[in-house]
Amino acid sequence: MIENVLPGAHLSTVQLQSLREDLHEQLEQRRRQLDALREQERDGSGADGTWQELLASITAAERAVAELSQAYDRLADGTYGRCAHCEQGIPFERLKVRPLARTCIDCQRRHEAA
């Protein structure tokens, strides 16, 4: 875990702690959701039309857990909050709204325009 801001980092220790707490809370919530969905899968007969919906929900929850885990890992290794394209710091405000953001606004706009 990151305890201090590294030299040249664009996020303060307080901001990193806030983001860490947000990611941890979301990750725990998604893990609980995934556990509940898997329990439904074990208990279900799979005979009705909701089986496909349940499998789709499990897949989406697994993907969310993986993305949140990867973001949490990037936070721990000091690469969280850096644009995957230009490596510039992603502003704290963007990360608070979109904690899984991997690109800065400029790179995201260029990607969407392409």
MITORVEX-523571 format. One record per residue: residue in one letter; y, z, x of N, C-alpha, C, O in turn; residue number from 1. Coordinates in steps of 0.2 Angstrom, whole numbers, plus 5000, padded with zeros to 4 digits. Layout:
// residues N
  aa  n.north  n.up  n.east  ca.north  ca.up  ca.east  c.north  c.up  c.east  o.north  o.up  o.east    i
   A        Y     Z       X         Y      Z        X        Y     Z       X        Y     Z       X  NUM
...
// end
This chain:
// residues 114
  aa  n.north  n.up  n.east  ca.north  ca.up  ca.east  c.north  c.up  c.east  o.north  o.up  o.east    i
   M     4994  5000    5004      5000   5000     5000     5006  5000    5004     5006  5003    5010    1
   I     5011  4997    5002      5018   4996     5006     5022  5003    5004     5023  5005    4998    2
   E     5024  5006    5009      5027   5012     5008     5035  5011    5010     5039  5015    5007    3
   N     5036  5007    5015      5043   5006     5017     5044  4998    5016     5040  4994    5017    4
   V     5051  4997    5016      5053   4990     5016     5052  4987    5023     5055  4990    5027    5
   L     5049  4981    5024      5049   4978     5030     5055  4975    5032     5059  4973    5028    6
   P     5057  4975    5038      5063   4972     5040     5064  4965    5038     5059  4961    5038    7
   G     5069  4963    5035      5070   4956     5032     5068  4956    5025     5068  4950    5022    8
   A     5065  4961    5022      5062   4960     5015     5068  4960    5010     5073  4963    5012    9
   H     5067  4957    5005      5073   4956     5000     5072  4961    4994     5077  4962    4990   10
   L     5067  4965    4994      5066   4970     4989     5066  4977    4992     5064  4978    4997   11
   S     5070  4982    4988      5070   4988     4991     5064  4992    4989     5060  4990    4985   12
   T     5063  4998    4992      5057   5002     4991     5057  5004    4984     5051  5004    4981   13
   V     5063  5006    4981      5063   5007     4974     5060  5002    4969     5057  5002    4965   14
   Q     5063  4996    4971      5061   4990     4967     5053  4988    4968     5050  4987    4963   15
   L     5051  4989    4974      5044   4988     4975     5040  4993    4971     5034  4991    4968   16
   Q     5042  4999    4971      5038   5004     4968     5038  5003    4960     5033  5003    4957   17
   S     5044  5000    4957      5044   4999     4950     5039  4993    4949     5036  4993    4944   18
   L     5039  4988    4953      5035   4982     4952     5028  4984    4953     5023  4982    4949   19
   R     5026  4988    4958      5019   4991     4959     5017  4995    4952     5011  4993    4950   20
   E     5021  4999    4949      5019   5003     4943     5018  4998    4938     5013  4999    4934   21
   D     5023  4993    4937      5022   4988     4931     5015  4984    4932     5011  4983    4927   22
   L     5014  4982    4938      5008   4978     4939     5001  4982    4938     4997  4980    4935   23
   H     5002  4988    4940      4996   4993     4940     4995  4994    4932     4989  4994    4930   24
   E     5000  4996    4928      4999   4997     4921     4997  4991    4918     4992  4991    4913   25
   Q     4999  4985    4919      4996   4979     4916     4989  4977    4918     4985  4975    4914   26
   L     4988  4979    4924      4981   4978     4927     4976  4982    4923     4971  4980    4921   27
   E     4978  4989    4922      4974   4994     4919     4973  4992    4911     4967  4992    4909   28
   Q     4978  4990    4908      4978   4988     4901     4973  4982    4900     4969  4982    4896   29
   R     4974  4977    4905      4969   4971     4904     4962  4972    4906     4958  4970    4903   30
   R     4961  4977    4910      4954   4979     4912     4951  4983    4906     4945  4982    4904   31
   R     4955  4987    4902      4952   4990     4896     4951  4985    4891     4946  4986    4888   32
   Q     4955  4980    4890      4954   4975     4885     4948  4971    4887     4944  4970    4883   33
   L     4947  4969    4893      4941   4966     4895     4935  4970    4894     4930  4967    4892   34
   D     4935  4976    4896      4929   4981     4894     4927  4981    4887     4922  4980    4885   35
   A     4932  4981    4883      4931   4981     4875     4928  4974    4873     4924  4974    4869   36
   L     4931  4969    4876      4928   4962     4874     4921  4962    4876     4917  4959    4872   37
   R     4919  4964    4882      4913   4964     4884     4908  4968    4880     4902  4966    4879   38
   E     4910  4974    4878      4906   4978     4873     4905  4974    4867     4900  4975    4864   39
   Q     4910  4971    4864      4909   4967     4858     4904  4961    4859     4900  4960    4855   40
   E     4904  4958    4865      4899   4953     4867     4892  4956    4867     4888  4953    4865   41
   R     4891  4962    4870      4885   4965     4871     4882  4967    4864     4876  4966    4862   42
   D     4887  4969    4859      4885   4971     4853     4884  4966    4848     4881  4967    4842   43
   G     4887  4960    4849      4887   4954     4844     4880  4951    4844     4877  4950    4849   44
   S     4879  4947    4838      4873   4943     4838     4875  4936    4840     4870  4932    4841   45
   G     4881  4934    4840      4883   4927     4842     4881  4922    4836     4881  4916    4838   46
   A     4880  4924    4830      4878   4920     4825     4884  4917    4821     4883  4912    4818   47
   D     4890  4920    4821      4895   4917     4818     4900  4913    4822     4899  4913    4828   48
   G     4905  4910    4819      4910   4906     4822     4915  4910    4827     4918  4907    4831   49
   T     4915  4917    4826      4919   4921     4831     4916  4921    4838     4920  4924    4842   50
   W     4910  4919    4839      4907   4920     4845     4911  4916    4851     4913  4919    4856   51
   Q     4913  4910    4849      4917   4906     4854     4924  4909    4855     4926  4908    4861   52
   E     4927  4912    4850      4933   4915     4851     4933  4921    4855     4937  4922    4860   53
   L     4927  4925    4854      4926   4930     4859     4925  4928    4866     4928  4931    4871   54
   L     4921  4923    4867      4920   4920     4874     4927  4918    4877     4928  4919    4883   55
   A     4931  4915    4873      4937   4912     4875     4942  4918    4877     4946  4918    4882   56
   S     4942  4923    4873      4946   4929     4874     4943  4933    4881     4947  4935    4885   57
   I     4937  4933    4882      4934   4936     4888     4936  4932    4894     4939  4935    4899   58
   T     4936  4925    4894      4938   4921     4899     4946  4922    4901     4948  4923    4907   59
   A     4950  4922    4896      4957   4923     4897     4958  4930    4900     4963  4931    4904   60
   A     4955  4935    4897      4956   4942     4900     4953  4942    4907     4957  4946    4912   61
   E     4948  4939    4909      4945   4939     4916     4951  4935    4920     4952  4938    4926   62
   R     4954  4930    4918      4959   4927     4922     4965  4931    4923     4967  4931    4928   63
   A     4967  4935    4918      4973   4939     4918     4971  4945    4923     4976  4946    4927   64
   V     4965  4947    4923      4964   4953     4928     4964  4950    4935     4966  4953    4940   65
   A     4961  4944    4936      4961   4941     4943     4968  4940    4945     4970  4941    4951   66
   E     4972  4937    4941      4979   4935     4943     4983  4942    4944     4987  4942    4949   67
   L     4982  4947    4940      4986   4953     4942     4983  4957    4948     4987  4960    4952   68
   S     4976  4956    4949      4973   4959     4955     4976  4955    4961     4978  4959    4966   69
   Q     4977  4949    4961      4980   4945     4967     4987  4947    4968     4989  4948    4974   70
   A     4991  4948    4963      4998   4950     4963     4998  4957    4967     5002  4958    4971   71
   Y     4994  4961    4964      4994   4968     4967     4992  4968    4975     4994  4971    4979   72
   D     4987  4963    4976      4985   4962     4983     4991  4960    4987     4992  4962    4993   73
   R     4995  4955    4985      5000   4952     4988     5006  4957    4989     5009  4958    4994   74
   L     5006  4962    4984      5011   4967     4985     5009  4972    4991     5013  4974    4995   75
   A     5002  4973    4991      5000   4978     4997     5000  4974    5004     5002  4978    5008   76
   D     5000  4968    5004      5000   4965     5011     5007  4962    5012     5008  4959    5018   77
   G     5012  4963    5008      5019   4961     5010     5021  4954    5008     5026  4952    5010   78
   T     5017  4950    5005      5018   4944     5003     5021  4943    4996     5023  4937    4994   79
   Y     5020  4948    4992      5022   4948     4985     5030  4947    4985     5034  4950    4989   80
   G     5032  4943    4980      5039   4942     4979     5042  4936    4983     5048  4936    4984   81
   R     5038  4933    4987      5040   4927     4991     5038  4921    4987     5032  4920    4985   82
   C     5042  4916    4987      5040   4909     4984     5035  4906    4988     5035  4906    4994   83
   A     5030  4904    4984      5024   4900     4987     5026  4894    4990     5022  4891    4994   84
   H     5031  4891    4988      5033   4884     4991     5038  4885    4997     5037  4882    5002   85
   C     5044  4888    4996      5049   4888     5001     5049  4895    5004     5053  4896    5009   86
   E     5046  4900    5002      5045   4906     5005     5051  4911    5005     5052  4916    5008   87
   Q     5056  4909    5001      5062   4913     5000     5060  4918    4995     5055  4918    4991   88
   G     5064  4924    4995      5063   4929     4991     5064  4928    4984     5069  4925    4982   89
   I     5060  4930    4979      5061   4929     4972     5065  4935    4970     5063  4941    4971   90
   P     5070  4934    4966      5074   4940     4964     5070  4945    4960     5066  4943    4956   91
   F     5072  4951    4961      5069   4957     4957     5069  4956    4950     5064  4957    4946   92
   E     5075  4953    4947      5076   4952     4940     5070  4947    4937     5068  4948    4932   93
   R     5069  4942    4941      5064   4937     4939     5057  4941    4939     5053  4940    4935   94
   L     5056  4944    4944      5049   4948     4945     5048  4953    4939     5042  4954    4937   95
   K     5053  4956    4937      5053   4961     4932     5051  4958    4925     5047  4960    4921   96
   V     5054  4952    4924      5052   4948     4918     5046  4944    4919     5042  4944    4914   97
   R     5044  4942    4925      5038   4938     4926     5035  4941    4932     5035  4938    4937   98
   P     5031  4946    4932      5028   4949     4938     5023  4945    4941     5022  4946    4947   99
   L     5021  4940    4938      5016   4935     4941     5019  4929    4944     5016  4925    4946  100
   A     5026  4929    4944      5030   4923     4947     5028  4922    4954     5028  4927    4958  101
   R     5026  4916    4955      5024   4914     4962     5029  4909    4965     5029  4908    4971  102
   T     5034  4907    4961      5039   4903     4964     5046  4905    4962     5047  4909    4957  103
   C     5051  4903    4966      5058   4905     4964     5060  4900    4959     5057  4895    4957  104
   I     5066  4901    4956      5068   4897     4950     5069  4890    4952     5067  4885    4949  105
   D     5072  4889    4958      5074   4882     4961     5067  4878    4961     5067  4872    4959  106
   C     5062  4881    4964      5056   4877     4965     5052  4877    4959     5049  4871    4957  107
   Q     5053  4881    4954      5050   4881     4948     5053  4875    4944     5049  4871    4940  108
   R     5059  4874    4944      5063   4869     4941     5061  4862    4944     5060  4857    4940  109
   R     5060  4862    4950      5058   4856     4953     5051  4854    4951     5050  4848    4950  110
   H     5047  4859    4951      5040   4857     4949     5040  4855    4941     5036  4850    4940  111
   E     5044  4858    4937      5044   4856     4930     5047  4849    4929     5045  4846    4924  112
   A     5051  4847    4933      5055   4841     4933     5050  4835    4935     5051  4829    4933  113
   A     5045  4837    4939      5041   4832     4942     5036  4829    4937     5032  4824    4939  114
// end
